[in-house]
Amino acid sequence: MSHPHHAYLPAAGRDFLLPLYDPLVKLLGADRARKKLFDQAGVQPQHRILDIGCGTGTFAVAIKSWLPNADVVGLDPDPKAVARGRRKADRAAVSIRFDEGFANAMPYPDASFDRVFSSLMFHHLPHDAKLPTLQEICRVLKPGGSLHLLDFEQEGAHCHNPLARWLHSSERLRDNRSERIMSWMREAGLVEPEVVDSDQPIYGKIVYIAARAPR
């Protein structure tokens, strides 16, 4: 799928760093955070699940291992990351559909999914793609289906953690605060957005936010 008018930030920030992405996020505890996100979502075996910004497919493959009968789809604009995800699924002997595409222009019909996950992806989006992405999520969710989002919460220049201050200095994290994200969720048509939990790992504050599509 070609989107010549779109640009994207690769999972590791640079293409040549992609082989380091999986061991780095594992070292930083992302696997534990994603399992917590999954546990919050109340996923059922018959559900159809979408992981947007799936990167190299680690979370999608984990979901399929936890719920072998669920229908799992991963979406990412980076063809190299998607290719890694497909190889990872093959090695794990699980069936996952990986699509190349953008979260603000998803290639799926309305009301296609019971759950949508966004895991440490939302901050990668440029400012003008954040609301359209949430609108697309609302569109592809089935009535009453839910979005479960895990991401960094921008802590500002006065954060005392040097690693977090460096990681959070990105311009794309400037408005990545829970209240702002929930405001966009409401504007996109999602209902009952709430901060489910938060954590403070070594790389800075992360928040877990959930919302659902209207019934």
Secondary structure, DSSP 4 states (H G I P E B T S, - for coil): ---TT-----TTSSGGGHHHHHHHHHHTTHHHHHHHHHHHTT--TT-EEEEET-TTSHHHHHHHHH-TTSEEEEEES-HHHHHHHHHHHHHHT---EEEE-BTTB-SS-TT-EEEEEEES-GGGS-HHHHHHHHHHHHHHEEEEEEEEEEEE----TT-S-HHHHHHTTSGGGTT--HHHHHHHHHHHT-EEEEEEEEE--TT--EEEEEEE---
